[in-house]
Amino acid sequence: VLGIEAVRKSIEREMNNVISFDGSYV
């Protein structure tokens, strides 16, 4: 479960970085 939570948070962070970098929701 902890692994899944870590992966989920990592993905959310990556998505936020992409959105911030791209400037628009993908």
N, C-alpha and C positions, 0 to 999 in steps of 0.2 A: 504493500500500500504506500509506504513512504517513497519507494522508487517512482510509483505512478504520480504521486503528488509532485515530486521533484521534476519529473519530465513535464507535467502539465504547467508548472510554474515557469520552467525553462522555455516552453513553447510560447506561453503568454508573453514572456519578456521579449522573445525573438519577434513576435508579431508586433508588439509595441515599437520595437526598434525599427522594423520595416515601415510601419505606418508613419512614424516620426521622420524617418529618412526620406520616404517617398513623398510624404506630405498629403497622401490621400488614402482612403480605405481600399484595400485590395479585395 
